[in-house]
Amino acid sequence: QVQLVESGGGLVQAGGSLRLSCVASGRTPSRYAMGWFRQAPGKEREFVATISRSGQSTYYASSVKDRFSISRDNAKNTVYLQANSLKPEDTAVYYCAAASVAFGYSISTNDYNYWGQGTQVTVSS
């Protein structure tokens, strides 16, 4: 079992920045690829960013590429999502998740075994 707790969400004006954090505990969090997903009201949960176990490989949704950055500190069992140049359409609940994939990372929710409770990000225009 892996427990995930997100923090860092809040209300920010368009063009602003937030850094989301996800602290993992339990069964060797560093052995999991990690991802961030988001879900806006009335919409399906969507992929945002993912990072491999070592942190050397990352991948982003086209809607956030060049604005968001995912990183991890395995010594602290923490994954970060730096969100810059925020837009109103980035408003959503952001979820951290852990995937026990054999290699690399995953963009599919089906590969993620553990999920956090989510943190709300609201971007005002």
Secondary structure, 3 states (H helix, E strand, C coil): CEEEEEECCEEEECCCCEEEEEEEEECCHHHCEEEEEEECCCCCCEEEEEECCCCCCEEECCCCCCCEEEEEECCCCEEEEEECCCCHHHCEEEEEEEECCCCCCCCCHHHEEEECCCEEEEEEC
